[in-house]
Amino acid sequence: MRVHIRTIHRRGRRRIVGALSAALLCTAGVTALPAAARTPGSPEAGPAPTARTGPAPRLPDGLAKTPPMGFNNWNSTHCRAEFNEEMVKGIADLFVAKGLKDAGYQYVNLDDCWALPARDGNGKLVPDPQRFPHGIKAVADYVHSKGLKFGIYTSAGIKTCNPAGFPGGLGHEKSDAQQFADWGVDYLKYDNCNNLGVDAKQRYRTMRDALKATGRPIVYSICEWGENKPWEWASDVGHLWRTTGDISDSWSSMLGIAKQNLPLAPHAGPGRWNDPDMLEVGNGGMTDTEYRSHFSLWSMMAAPLLIGSDLRKAGPETFEILANKDIIAVDQDPLGKQATVLKSESGRWTLVRQLADGARAVALFNETGQPRRISTTAKDLGLPRADGYRLRDLWRHQDTHTTGTVSATVPAHGTVVYRVSADSRWATYPPAVETGTDRTPLVEAGTPAGLRSTVRNLGGTPAKNLTVTLKAPRGWQVRATSPATARALPGGRTLTTGWRLSAPAGTAPGAYDLPLTADYRSPRGERITSTLPGTAHVVVPPPSGTSAASELPWLTAANGWGPVEKNTSVGESEAGDGRPIGIGGTGFAKGLGVHAPSEVSFYTGGRCSAFRAQVGIDDESGDRGSVGFEVWADGKKVAASSTVTGADAAKAVGASVAGAQTVRLVVTDGGDGIDYDHADWADAAFQC
């Protein structure tokens, strides 16, 4: 991940060339390009683990035996004035009041901008008196009074990453470490900006030794962005190390970072953790379904769980996700094994993690924009042969049993997490019932649409008095066209139901909830309800003739940085901050401004024959950047450009989309990572 020289991005950082080192930026600065910088998207992508004959060495201090859990202010406040003593104390209060301390969260950590830009006459760091009028020690004492721990931030350079130029620790390691210890610091995040090109191993080891010399136990977070493969050398230097560039509050960023971190599983363990950056849960850029996936993936990867949202403003959904003790127990499992990829195919992922008690945590993760059935078996998970297995759904907090199949129809961008164990009492748990649909329905208002649901009994005992219901918004019409009930559904059997649904004429385009529920009783009479969240899209067919893509409503839009923009470049991270579209010095009045990796989908309803556009890197990137443009019709790639760079003029892309119900416009990173990849679909239009 690299940042523009001329443009300040989300975290206040610039890409600086020459003596001052920068590149993959850490969370206390700004980054223009938050998604997977070096990941083309396959599960095997990213840095390959180094072969080892035994476990890596670790610091002999007994700290961070499980991944650290806590809070860091950066993702929610950056360097704004709201980051201050009052906020930090308020977060500590909420840890106690909202049950987060009880759930395992310990650290309340400050990020950049807590100090003045200059040291005092003795070379000491000076807390900003406006933000922290009582000093840092007073704040640390307050946090400690709540039974919590306190963390702080600086950089392994002459200055931190913020453009204001706060002092870094390079050359001041002993003094700064002692100052931190005197204040009562329990956790140090050590960034990588403005490092004068000094060898990373040397810089981070120097601070390690300085921290050790204080005699105070301080968890040491190495934040050098994965630049020098710290997973290969830092296990006896720090307790955790960043493996990626900065995360941002978007689906594509979170997904790309997860893909970078997943291959590094062999390097994680007690006291030595891969760190894919902080949590974005609750910051508003993703849906709750996506935030649950975010939290699930980080926990499966044994990642540090550092809350990045302002808990003073968080809603109940955010606290429900962050305080899920079943998921947290996976992250904090004392065996300390990071999940590995059991299978990945067409956006359907199966991750498995061995747990200390012999059970397995399995995450069925759906990267795609449609519901997908994902399935594995107890045997494939590495469990011993048994007549039945206990299956605990860690988001529903529900125990059922299976005879061996572990399966779910997973909503778009969703994750189902199970704890699976061989259990001689398996028959005492209700049978697991999997509920699913064949697709996300696209509904034209006033016109009926069809849908098919399936209910599968994965257990060895019958699901009795089964009733299946499909709930639509008020005013919609829904009816089953085939049986939706069964007196008993035996183990291994499936009930398939057809549905007819329609939205009233005049219903506004958009996504509407369409949950599918299976209600049944176990042989012992327990009532079980299994609900699959679902979505229906109300769509409007494009008009006859030629229509600019920017004038049509899209079904979905995902972007690597900021929102997709209509008729401007993508600009920065906020909506509406782009410029007039320009490629190779040529201006275009209409089009879509995106940032790789990006995907924008449209409903064409079988009414359009062709798509065309002029594509390229927007002039705001200069001669940097390289991307690829792709057009997909009903899941089939129908056109693709060669790699386009910032030095290229606009290129024409055209495709036949005859008969397609949906068309997706995809921009990739060109295979070289994300670097100034501001891309334009200029003059994009459909012929219908």
N, C-alpha and C positions, 0 to 999 in steps of 0.2 A: 504494500500500500504506500502510495506516495502522495504528497500534497503539493498544491500549486504554490509557486513563489509569490505570485502577484495577488493571490486571493486568500483571505482569511476564511477558514472553514470552521466547522462546528466546534472544534475543541481549541481554537485559538492558536493553532500551530501552522507553521510554514514549512515548506520543503526548502532546506537551506543547502546550497551546494558549496563545496570548497572545504575549508578547514573544519567547519562545524558539521558534525554528523547528524543525519536524520534519515528516516526511511519509513519503516513500519512504525507508526506512532502509537504511543501508549495512551492510556485513557485520560491523562491529565492535560492533553493538548487538543488540537483540532485536527480532524482528518476529513479530507474531501472524499475519501474512498474507503468506506468501511467494510465492504464485503471481502470475500476470500481473495486475498491479493495474489496468491499463487495457485489457486485451486481451480482446475478446469471443470470440476463437478463430479468426478467419479469417486467412489469410496476409496479407491487406492491412491487418489491424488494427494499431494502434499508431501512433506518431508518423510522419507522412509526411516523407520526405526533402525538404530544400529544394533547389529547382532551382539548378544552378550552371553557369556557362559554362566553368569550368576547375577544376583541383584546388585544394583548400583549402590555405591556408598551413600551414606546420608549423614547429616549433621548429628553428632552424638548428644544432642541436648534434649531429646525427647519431645520437642515441640511439633505441632501440626501433625499428630498421628492420624488425624482425619482432616479432610479439606477444611480450611478456615471458613467460618460463616460470620457474616456481619453486614455492614453498611459502608458505602462510600458515596460522597455527595456529588461526584462530578457529573454523572449522566443526567441528573435532574437540575443542577444549579449552574454548572460550569463555573465561571469566575464572577458571576453576577453578585450584586450586593446582598442578596438573600442568603448567601453562604456566610454564616456568622455564628457567634457563640450561642445565640438563642436557638437557632436551628439545630445545632449539634446536640444541645441539651434536650431539645424537644424530641429528637430521634431516640435518645436514650430512654426518655420517659415512655415513648410508644413501644419500645422493645419490651418493656415490662407490662404495660397496660394491655397490649394487643396479643400477648402470649408468644411473641417472637423469641424472647429470651428462653422461655420454657421449651420452645421448639428447637433450640440449639444455637441461635444467633448470639455471638459474643462481642464482636468487634465493631466499634463505632469509629470510622476512619475519616480523617481529613484528606482532601486531595490538594491540588495546586491552589495558589493564591492566598494562603493563610499568613504569609510573611510579608514584610516590607521588601522593596527591591534592593535595599542595601543592608549589609551587615553593620553592626555597631563598631566602635573604635577598637574593641577587643577581638573582632572577627566573629562575633556571635550572631546567630540568627535572631531577628527581631519580629515577634508577632505583630500583625497589623492591628494597631490600637482601635481602629474603627470596627473591624470585624470581631476582634477578641480583646475587649477592653480590660478583662481581668487576666489576660495571658493564657498560654496554652496549659500550664500546669493546673490552673484552676478548672479548666474544662476537663482535663484528664481526671482530676480528683472527683469531679461530679459524675463522670461516666463510671469510675471505679465504685462510687458510692451506691450505684445501682446494681453492683455485682457483675459489671460488664468490663470489657477491655477497650483500650484506646489505641488508635493508629494514626500515623502521620505520613506525609509524602515529601520527597525531594528527588532530585535527579543526579545521576552519576555523570554530571557535566558541570561546567562552570555556571550554568543557569538552568532553570527548569524549562519546561516546554512552552509556557505561556509567553506571548510576545512582550509582555510587560517586563520580562527579564528578572524574575525572582532568583535569588542565589541558589546555586546547586551545591552538591557536596564534594565535587572533584577538588582535591587538594585540602579539604577541610574535614576529612572523614573522622579523625579522632575527636576533634572538637564537636562536630555535629552529633556523632554517636553519643558522646557523653552528655550533651545537652538534651538529647532525646531521652536518655536514661534518667536524667535528673527530673525531667518533666513527668516521668511515669509512662512513657510510650511502651506499648506491648507489640506493636506491629509497624514495620517500615515498608512502604512501597517505594522502590528506588528506580526511577525512570532512566531514560537513555539519551535525552536531548543535549545538544551543545557540548559534546564529549571530547572535542579537539582531536578526534581520531585515535584516542588512546585505546589500546586493546581492551575489549569488553571483559575478558576473563580477569585481567589485572584490576580493572576498576571495581568489579563486583566483589572480588576476593578481598580487596583492600577494605571495603566497607564491612564485609563479613568479619574480618579480624578486628575492626574497630568496635563493632557491636559486641563481639565476644569479650573484648577487653573491659567493657563496662561492668560485666558481671550480672547484667539484667537480662532475663530471658525475653528476647524480642523476635517474633516471627518475621522472617526476611523474605520479602516479595521482590523477585528480580523481574523488572519490567523493561526488557530490552527488545521486545516485540518479535522474538523468535529469529532475529537477524542472524545470530551466530549459533543457532541450534543449541540453545542452553540445555535442552533435554539430554544432550550427549555429555555435558560437562558440569552441570550446575547442581547435581544432587547433593554434593557435600559443600556447596557454596550457599545456596538459599533453600527455603522450604517449598517455594513454588516459583514458577517462571512463566512469563507470558509466552505463548506459542504463536500468536497471531498479531496482526494490527488491531486497531481499535474497533470495537463493536459500535454500531449505531442502532437506533430504535426502528429497525425495519426487518421484514421477513427475509429479504435477500441477504442482508448483512449477517443476521443470526445464522442462517443456513450455511452461508459460505464459511463462516468461522468454525462452525461445528464440523464441516467436512475437512477443514485443515487439521483440527485437533484429534479427530477420531483415529487416524493411523498411528498416533503416538502412544497408544495404550501401553506398550511394553515398558515405557519409561516412568510410569506413575506408580506410586506406592506410598505407604505410610511415611510421612515426613518429607515427601518429594512429589509434588503435584504439578501436572500440566494445567496451565491457567489460560483459558480461552477468553478472558476478560469478564467484566462484571455483568450483572443481570440488568436487563431493560424492563423487566416485568412491571407494568403499571404506568409506564411513561406515555402511553397513548398511541404509539406508532404501529402497534399490532393488535390483532383481535385477542380476546381471551383464549380462544382455541390455540392461537399461535403462541401466546405467552405460556400456556400449559406445555406446549411442545418444547419451548425454550427451556423451561424449568426441568422438564423431564430429561432432555438431552444433557443438560449440564450435570444433573444428578447421576445419570448413567455413566457419564465420563469422569466421575469422581472429581469434578471441578470445584474450586472454591465458590461458595455461594455468597456473593457480596451484593446486597440489594442496591440498586442504582436509582430508585424512584424516591420522590419526596413523600415519605410516609404520612406527613401531616395533611396531604391532599389526596391520599389513596382511598379508593372505595373498597367495599367489602370483598369484591371479586379479587382484588390484588392481594388482600390479606389471606383470603382462602387459598390462593395459589402458593404464596410464600410460606404459609404455616402448615402445609400438608406434611404431617409427620411421617406418613407412609413413604412418600417420595424422598423426604429428607433422610429417612433411615437407609435408603439405598445409597445416597451420596455419602453418608457417614459410616457405612459398613466398615468394621475394623479390619477386614481382610485387605481393603485398599486396592482392589483390582479394578482398573478402568474397563468399561465395556468394550467389547470388540464387535466388529461388523460380521454377523453370521451370514447375512445375505443382503444384497442390494440389487434391485432390478426395476427399471422403469419408474424410478421415484418411490419405490416401496422398499423400506428398510426394516431389517430385523437386527436389533442389537441385543447382545446377551452379556450379562455380568454375573460372575460367580460371587456368591455371598459367603460370609464366614460360617453360617450354620449348614452349608451344603446346598441351600436353595439357589435358584437362579432368578435374577431380575431380567425380564425381557421387555424391550420396548418395540412396539410395532408402530413405525413412524411413516406417515404418508406425506411425502414432499409435494405431491401433485395437487392440482386444483379441482379434482373430482374425488368422491368417495372411492376407496380401494380396499379390496379384501386382502389382508396380509396374514399368512399362516405359517406355522412351524410346528414342531413336535417336541415332546419332552425328551425324546431320544436325541434329537439334533441339538437340544440345549445342554446336553451332557448329563442329564439326570438318569439315575438307575432305573431299570425296568420295574414297573409296578402295575397293579391292576387299576389304580386310579391316582390322581394327583390333586392336591389342593391348589386352587387358582384364586389368588387374591387380586382383585382389581384395585390398584393403588390410587386411582382418582375417584372411584365410586365407593371405596372402602367396603368392598363386598366380597365375601368368600363363597365360592362355588367349587365344583369339581369337574374334571375332565378325565377321560380315559386315555388321553395322550395328545390330542390335538389342541394346540394353543393358537387361537385364531380370532380375528375381529375384522369387521368392516369399519375402517378408520375414516373419519370425516376428512375433507380437504384440509391440508396443513395441520392435521391432528396427530396425536400420539396416544396410544393405549399402552399402559404399563402394568404388567402382571408380576407378582412374586409367585413362583411355581416351585412346589416341593412334593416329593413322594410322601404320602401320608396314608398310614394303614386305616385311618378313620375317614377315608375319602367319601364313602357312601353316606356319611352323616351330613355332608354339605349338599346343598341343592345342585342340580345339574346346571352346568354353564350353558347358556343359550346365547348364540350369536345372532344379532339383528343387523340386517343390511339392506341396501337398495342398489339397483343396478347402475344408477347414474344420478347426476344433479339435473332435475327437469328444467327445461327452458319453456316458459309459458308465455304465449301471446295473450294478452288480456282479452277475455271474451271467447277464447278458443280452447276447447278441451285438450289436455295433454295426458299422456300415459306414463305410468311408473310401475315398476315391479319390485316387491320386497321379498326377502327371504328370512326365515327364522330357522336356525340350525341348532339341534340339541347335541352339544359336544360331550355330554356326560354319559354315564352308564345306567342311569335311572330315568324314568319318564318325567317330562314336564307336563303337569296335569292342568286341565281347565285353561288352556292357552288362548289368549285373546290378543290380536294384533290391531293396533290403531295407528292411523296417520292423521296428525293434527295439523291443520292449515290455519292461516289467519282468518279472523272474523270476516264473514261475507264471501269467502271462497266456498266452492262446492267440492266435496271429496266423497267418493264412494268406492267400495271394494267391488271389483268385477269377478272375483273368485273367492273361495272361502278364506276367511280371516280368523277362524277359530278352530280349535281341535280339542276334543275331550282329553286326549293324551297324545303327546308327541314323544315316541320312544327315543332312546339314545341312538344317535347316529342318523336320525331322520330329519327331513327338512319340510317346512311348510312354505309354499310359494304363493304369494297373493298379488293379483293385478289391481291397480288403482287407476281411477279416472279423476282428474282434478282440473279445475278451471278457476281463474281469477276474474272478478267482475270487470266488465268493460270500463275503461277509464282508470284502471289501477296503474299507479305510477311505476315506471321501470325501476328495477333495483332487486336486491336480494331479500328474501322473506324466509323466516324460520319454518321448517317443515319436519318436526321431530317424529320419529317412528318408534313406537313403544310396544314391547312384548310383555304381557302380564301373565304370570303362571304360578302354579303352586308345586312345591316339591312333594315327594311321596310322603313326607312327614307333615304336610299341611302348611309349610311356611309359604308366605306370599312373596314373590320375587318380581321386581320390575326392572326391565332392561330397556333403556332409552338410547337411541342413536340420534344425536343432533344432526339435523339435515337442513338443506337450503334449497329453495326454488328461486330461480331468476325470472322475474317478469321482464320480457324483452319486447323491443319494438323493431319490426323488420325495417331495413333501410328502404328509402324511397327509390323509385325508378330513376334511372339516369346516373350521373356521376356525383358521388358524395365524398367530400373531404373527410378523412378519418377523424380529424379534429372536431368535426361537426356532429359525429355520431356518438351515442353513448357507448362506453365500453363495458364489457362484462366484468373483467378483472384487470388490475394494473399493479405490477410489482416493479420496483426500481431499486437499483443498487445504491442510490444516494438521492435523497429528496423525493418529492412526488413527480410523477409524469406530468409534463406541462403541455398545454395546447397552444400552438402557434408561437411558442418561444423556445429558446434553449432550456435545458434543465436548470441552469444557474447553480445556486447553492442549495442549502438544505430546506429552505422554506418555500411554501407555495407562492407562485407569482413572482419569483425573484430572478427569472431568466431574462435573456436579451432576445432581440429579433434573430431569427434563425439565419445563420450564415455558414456556408461550407465552401472552402477554397476561395473566399472573397466574393462569392455570389450569394445574394440575399433571397430569402423565400418568405412569402407572406403567411403561408399556412404549413402545418405539419405538427409532429409530435417531438418534443424534446425529452430524451431519456438519458439514463446513465447505466452502463453495463454493471452487472447482469440485469437485464430488463425483459419484461414480458407483458404485452398488452393484448387482450383478446376482445373480439367483436362478435356479435351475433349477426350472421348474414342470412340465416333461415333458408338456404338453398336458392336465394333469389339473385345472387350476384355471380357474375361470370369472371371478373378479373380484378386484380389489385396491382397498383403501380406506385412507385415512389422514387425520389432522388435521395440517396443515403450518403452519410459521411459523418466525420467528426466535426463538431461545431467549432467555429473559429475561436471561441473563447478558450479553447485548449491549446491554441498556437499550433505548432507542428508536432505536438505530443499525442499520445493515445493511439490505440489500435483495437479495432473491434470487428466482429462479423455480424452481418444481418441475415436473418432467416424468416421465411414465411411458412406457416404451417396451416393446413386446412384439414379439419376433422382428425387431428393427430398425425397427419402425414406431412413431411417436409416437402413443399412444392417449389421452393426457390431459396437460394442462398447466394450471398455475395462472396467474393474473395475477401481477404483481410483488407480493411480500410484503415489508413493511418491519418494523422492530423495534417500530413503534407499533401494529401490527395484531394483532387477535385471531387465533386459529387458524382456518384455512380448510379446508374439506373437499375432498379430492381423491379421485375414484373413477374406475375404468376397467374395461372388459371386457377380459380377457386370455384368453378362451376359445381353446383350441387352441394357445396359445403354448408353445414349448419353454423359452424364457428370458424373463425380465422384468428390465428395468433401471430403477433409480430414480436420476434425474439431478437435481442441483441446479446451477443456473447463477448467475452473479454479478448477474443482473438487468440486465445491460447497462451498469452504471455503475462497473465495477471492484470490487475486493475490499475491503470496508470493514466489519469487524465481522460478517461473513457466517456466523455460527454458526446453522446451520439444523437443524430437527428434523422427522423423519417420525414424529410421535406417533401411538400406537395403530395403527401400520401393520400390516395383516393381509391374508392371502390367503384366499379362499373356494375350497376344492378338493373 
